Amino acid sequence: QISTLAGNQTPSSFVGEVLFTMAIIGLGLLLFALLIGNMQNFLQGLGR
């Protein structure tokens, strides 16, 4: 079960906290996508 892994955490009913968490996750995904794109460009540059 996930509840034992997460340590009995209850989902937040506070809207600001949910929006903050979604913003952090979105920012992380964006930075990860930019990192993958930069790595692809770098590897293509090495191949020339």
Secondary structure, DSSP 8 states (H G I E B T S, - for coil): -HHHHHTS------HHHHHHHHHHHHHHHHHHHHHHHHHHHHHHHHH-
